[in-house]
Amino acid sequence: MKWLLGLFAGMLIAGSVLADEVAPDALVRDVTTEVLDILRKDKDIQSGNTRKAIELVENKVLPYFNFQRMTAQAVGKSWRQATPAQQKALTDEFKTLLVRTYSNALTAYKTQTVDFKPLRAAPADTEVTVRTEIKQAGSKPITLNYVLEKTGGNWMVVDMVIADISQVISYRDQFRQEVATGGLDGLIKSLEAKNKSAEASVAKK
């Protein structure tokens, strides 16, 4: 559950309209506050409404995650061997997988708070790490770092590091095994199956 809550917190760094040159740490702090406010007022999400949580994630988060870069890093060397159609399918399925994971965590979020650390970066940096901690009553804080890349004047999330573990890299070993067994198409089918199973579970609720 701790890692799931950490994944959810990673989704809180985006939302609203981004202005050019917004500092990444300010983006994290301001939008996290906004999304937490929505969450704490929405009784449906608090009671476990996954569909509504997905809507919140889609509206406030998706435009500001670089899913293609995240997918390429997760797939690793095999990404360069993929056709454009395979790359699109992998990105779409990986995005769906992450969104559902984060949305499920969103419904579990109740009393955690976020502690924002000072940004350690030079003004000219185009890739930075924003450090935070997720604090939970009765438990040790969870270290959660966001890796952001500046693209076209906006900061985009390209990875999350929870307790010193990169979430993108953590998928890489799993994906490598899938590719070794069934190739890139096998990986795509595996992701499709997981997403369909998750969708069916939501439909039953």
PyMOL commands that set and color helices and strands:
alter all, ss='L'
color gray80, all
select helices_A, chain A and resi 2-13+24-41+43-46+50-60+62-64+67-81+84-108+167-204
alter helices_A, ss='H'
color red, helices_A
select strands_A, chain A and resi 113-116+127-135+142-151+154-162+165-166
alter strands_A, ss='S'
color yellow, strands_A
deselect
rebuild
show_as cartoon
